[in-house]
């Protein structure tokens, strides 16, 4: 995940953030927000997905088919 934050003086709420993230399949997604709570929620969701993915890899036996690891 990459988070870019900047200020736009021409808007009432000058804060802006762009989050670019990749999922387990390598698919990139970007969101732009002017809401700090929305940015934090997106980071929490992405981190939770990373933890879930990592946990699922740990619980599979070493000889499990690679299709189950994605």
Residue frames as a rotation matrix with the C-alpha (Angstrom) as fourth column:
UNK 1
0.584 0.812 0.000 0.00
0.812 -0.584 0.000 0.00
0.000 0.000 -1.000 0.00
UNK 2
-0.692 -0.690 0.212 1.16
0.692 -0.718 -0.079 3.49
0.206 0.092 0.974 -0.85
UNK 3
0.448 0.803 -0.394 -0.50
0.867 -0.497 -0.029 6.51
-0.219 -0.329 -0.919 0.74
UNK 4
-0.647 -0.562 0.515 0.03
0.668 -0.743 0.030 9.96
0.367 0.364 0.856 -0.74
UNK 5
0.314 0.713 -0.627 -1.31
0.900 -0.435 -0.043 12.95
-0.303 -0.550 -0.778 1.18
UNK 6
-0.719 -0.505 0.478 -1.46
0.630 -0.763 0.143 16.55
0.292 0.404 0.867 0.00
UNK 7
-0.286 0.575 -0.766 -3.19
0.485 -0.603 -0.633 19.85
-0.826 -0.553 -0.107 0.72
UNK 8
-0.409 0.247 0.878 -5.43
0.822 -0.318 0.473 21.70
0.396 0.915 -0.073 -1.72
UNK 9
-0.832 -0.016 -0.555 -5.83
0.370 -0.761 -0.532 25.29
-0.414 -0.648 0.639 -0.63
UNK 10
-0.850 0.519 -0.088 -8.67
-0.424 -0.575 0.700 25.92
0.313 0.632 0.709 -3.10
UNK 11
-0.132 0.822 -0.554 -11.06
0.197 0.570 0.798 23.57
0.971 -0.004 -0.237 -1.25
UNK 12
0.479 0.399 0.782 -12.83
-0.658 -0.426 0.621 24.04
0.581 -0.812 0.059 2.07
UNK 13
0.808 -0.292 0.512 -11.43
-0.200 0.682 0.703 20.72
-0.555 -0.671 0.493 3.33
UNK 14
0.463 -0.685 -0.562 -7.88
-0.886 -0.370 -0.279 20.94
-0.017 0.627 -0.779 1.99
UNK 15
-0.309 -0.606 0.733 -6.78
-0.609 0.718 0.336 17.42
-0.730 -0.343 -0.591 3.03
UNK 16
0.647 0.423 -0.634 -6.60
-0.751 0.494 -0.438 14.80
0.128 0.760 0.637 0.25
UNK 17
-0.232 -0.717 0.658 -5.20
-0.629 0.626 0.461 11.28
-0.742 -0.307 -0.596 0.24
UNK 18
0.437 0.259 -0.861 -4.72
-0.822 0.505 -0.265 8.69
0.366 0.824 0.433 -2.48
UNK 19
0.025 -0.365 0.931 -4.31
-0.611 0.731 0.303 5.09
-0.791 -0.577 -0.204 -1.40
UNK 20
0.291 -0.025 -0.957 -2.97
-0.852 0.448 -0.271 2.61
0.436 0.893 0.109 -3.92
UNK 21
-0.105 -0.253 0.962 -2.99
-0.756 0.649 0.088 -1.02
-0.646 -0.718 -0.259 -2.87
UNK 22
-0.403 -0.062 -0.913 -2.58
-0.721 0.636 0.275 -4.48
0.564 0.769 -0.301 -4.35
UNK 23
0.578 0.609 0.544 -4.58
-0.804 0.541 0.248 -7.53
-0.143 -0.581 0.801 -3.40
UNK 24
0.171 -0.516 0.839 -3.34
-0.280 0.792 0.543 -11.13
-0.945 -0.328 -0.009 -3.19
UNK 25
0.543 0.100 0.834 -3.79
0.673 0.542 -0.503 -11.52
-0.502 0.834 0.227 -6.96
UNK 26
-0.538 -0.843 -0.026 -1.67
0.697 -0.461 0.549 -8.44
-0.474 0.277 0.835 -7.67
UNK 27
0.049 0.643 0.765 -4.66
0.850 -0.429 0.306 -6.34
0.524 0.635 -0.567 -8.76
UNK 28
-0.889 -0.427 -0.167 -4.12
0.455 -0.782 -0.426 -2.65
0.051 -0.454 0.889 -7.99
UNK 29
0.295 0.952 0.082 -6.88
0.874 -0.304 0.380 -0.49
0.386 -0.041 -0.921 -6.56
UNK 30
-0.850 -0.514 0.118 -6.79
0.428 -0.803 -0.414 3.23
0.307 -0.301 0.903 -5.81
UNK 31
0.370 0.915 -0.159 -9.08
0.902 -0.313 0.299 5.43
0.223 -0.254 -0.941 -3.79
UNK 32
-0.698 -0.457 0.551 -8.99
0.299 -0.886 -0.355 9.18
0.650 -0.083 0.755 -3.23
UNK 33
0.290 0.806 -0.516 -10.56
0.856 0.021 0.516 10.68
0.427 -0.591 -0.684 -0.14
UNK 34
-0.311 -0.286 0.907 -10.85
-0.151 -0.927 -0.344 13.92
0.939 -0.243 0.245 1.79
UNK 35
0.668 0.613 0.422 -12.04
-0.578 0.070 0.813 12.04
0.468 -0.787 0.401 4.89
UNK 36
-0.351 -0.892 0.285 -9.43
-0.875 0.204 -0.440 10.91
0.334 -0.404 -0.852 7.42
UNK 37
-0.071 0.394 0.916 -11.79
-0.675 0.657 -0.335 8.28
-0.734 -0.642 0.219 8.87
UNK 38
0.904 0.400 -0.148 -12.32
-0.359 0.527 -0.770 6.79
-0.231 0.750 0.620 5.41
UNK 39
0.280 -0.895 -0.347 -8.55
-0.682 0.069 -0.728 6.66
0.676 0.441 -0.591 4.84
UNK 40
-0.494 -0.475 0.728 -7.98
-0.866 0.346 -0.361 4.97
-0.081 -0.809 -0.583 8.20
UNK 41
0.366 0.711 0.600 -10.79
-0.545 0.687 -0.481 2.47
-0.754 -0.150 0.639 7.53
UNK 42
0.863 -0.093 -0.497 -9.26
-0.436 0.360 -0.825 1.57
0.255 0.928 0.270 4.16
UNK 43
-0.186 -0.982 0.010 -5.86
-0.785 0.143 -0.602 1.01
0.590 -0.120 -0.798 5.79
UNK 44
-0.326 0.129 0.937 -7.44
-0.792 0.504 -0.345 -1.16
-0.517 -0.854 -0.062 8.52
UNK 45
0.728 0.673 0.135 -9.35
-0.460 0.624 -0.631 -3.23
-0.508 0.397 0.764 5.94
UNK 46
0.606 -0.570 -0.555 -6.26
-0.538 0.220 -0.814 -3.73
0.586 0.792 -0.174 3.80
UNK 47
-0.439 -0.807 0.394 -4.14
-0.839 0.212 -0.501 -4.75
0.321 -0.550 -0.770 6.80
UNK 48
0.018 0.537 0.843 -6.83
-0.695 0.613 -0.376 -7.17
-0.719 -0.579 0.384 7.99
UNK 49
0.913 0.296 -0.282 -6.90
-0.403 0.537 -0.741 -8.76
-0.067 0.790 0.610 4.53
UNK 50
0.133 -0.946 -0.295 -3.09
-0.682 0.129 -0.720 -9.11
0.719 0.297 -0.628 4.63
UNK 51
-0.502 -0.292 0.814 -3.26
-0.845 0.368 -0.389 -10.79
-0.186 -0.883 -0.431 8.03
UNK 52
0.469 0.760 0.450 -6.02
-0.561 0.650 -0.513 -13.14
-0.682 -0.011 0.731 6.87
UNK 53
0.793 -0.231 -0.564 -4.04
-0.469 0.361 -0.806 -14.09
0.390 0.903 0.178 3.78
UNK 54
-0.262 -0.961 0.088 -0.92
-0.768 0.152 -0.622 -14.71
0.584 -0.230 -0.778 5.83
UNK 55
-0.288 0.228 0.930 -2.85
-0.797 0.481 -0.365 -16.82
-0.531 -0.846 0.043 8.36
UNK 56
0.777 0.629 0.025 -4.37
-0.496 0.636 -0.591 -18.94
-0.388 0.447 0.806 5.60
UNK 57
0.428 -0.713 -0.556 -0.90
-0.551 0.282 -0.785 -19.68
0.716 0.642 -0.272 4.24
UNK 58
-0.490 -0.665 0.563 0.31
-0.839 0.186 -0.511 -20.78
0.236 -0.723 -0.649 7.67
UNK 59
-0.011 0.578 0.816 -2.53
-0.741 0.543 -0.395 -23.22
-0.671 -0.610 0.422 8.27
UNK 60
0.829 0.283 -0.483 -2.07
-0.551 0.562 -0.617 -25.15
0.097 0.777 0.622 5.01
UNK 61
0.610 -0.652 0.451 0.27
0.221 0.686 0.693 -28.14
-0.761 -0.323 0.562 5.00
UNK 62
-0.185 -0.803 -0.567 3.46
-0.419 -0.458 0.784 -27.70
-0.889 0.383 -0.252 2.96
UNK 63
-0.900 -0.190 0.391 2.26
0.211 0.594 0.776 -30.18
-0.380 0.781 -0.495 0.33
UNK 64
0.105 0.985 -0.135 -1.12
0.352 -0.163 -0.922 -28.43
-0.930 0.049 -0.364 -0.24
UNK 65
0.089 -0.028 0.996 -1.86
0.996 0.021 -0.089 -27.64
-0.018 0.999 0.030 -3.89
UNK 66
-0.833 -0.532 -0.151 -0.67
0.528 -0.846 0.066 -24.18
-0.163 -0.025 0.986 -4.91
UNK 67
-0.451 0.745 0.491 -4.22
0.246 -0.425 0.871 -23.25
0.858 0.514 0.009 -6.04
UNK 68
0.477 0.638 -0.605 -5.26
0.742 0.076 0.666 -23.34
0.471 -0.766 -0.437 -2.38
UNK 69
-0.201 -0.681 -0.704 -2.55
0.929 -0.361 0.084 -20.86
-0.311 -0.637 0.705 -1.44
UNK 70
-0.719 -0.072 0.692 -3.89
0.461 -0.794 0.397 -17.96
0.520 0.604 0.603 -3.53
